[in-house]
Amino acid sequence: MNAPGARPEACSGCALDRRARMSWESFSHLVLIACTLCVAALGPASARADAVPPGALSVRLVGLRNDHGRSGCELFASEKGFPTDSKAAVQSVWCPIDGRESICHFSPVLPGTYAIACFHDENANSKCDTGFLGIPTEGTVASNQAKGFMGPPKFKDAKFSFLGHPTELRLRMEY
């Protein structure tokens, strides 16, 4: 007969015996791996059900007068700095031109209200060139094809709602 708490001799060499010999370090390592796998598998599912994941927002610029240079597109979340202050933009991207068209991709973009300002940087100097009175000498366009009166367009005229779903806006460049 065995002492209280001792394993019966019939268990010697069985699976129970091998598990009993597993060290605490090995056991905690297995638990850590199992938890990591669960978090990885359940991570997106554990987010709030009403949270909308960020989406892709693209702008297709058409009507460029040539393929020289590149196009610059800026995404603004408020009227602050719109459309001339690049530092106030939420995102700024440079895009190649092909066939007098350019596609700029902003990603990821959270749902919200935004306005976009784009220009055709024909001489690739990374700025929108202007003439004597500050009027652009390169093509420009804003979302909603908004136009300014005696100055650049206003955010309130260019703003749009982005719901977080993949969206492509089509804007015609103006010279």
Secondary structure, DSSP 4 states (H G I P E B T S, - for coil): -PPTTPPPGGGTTSHHHHHHT--HHHHHHHHHHHHHHHHHHHTGGGS-TTPPPPEEEEEEEE--S-SSSEEEEEEESSSTTTTT-GGG-SEEEEE--BTTBEEEEEEEE-SEEEEEEEEEETT-SSS--B-TTS-BSS-EEEGGG---SSSSPPHHHH-EEE-SS-EEEEEE-B-
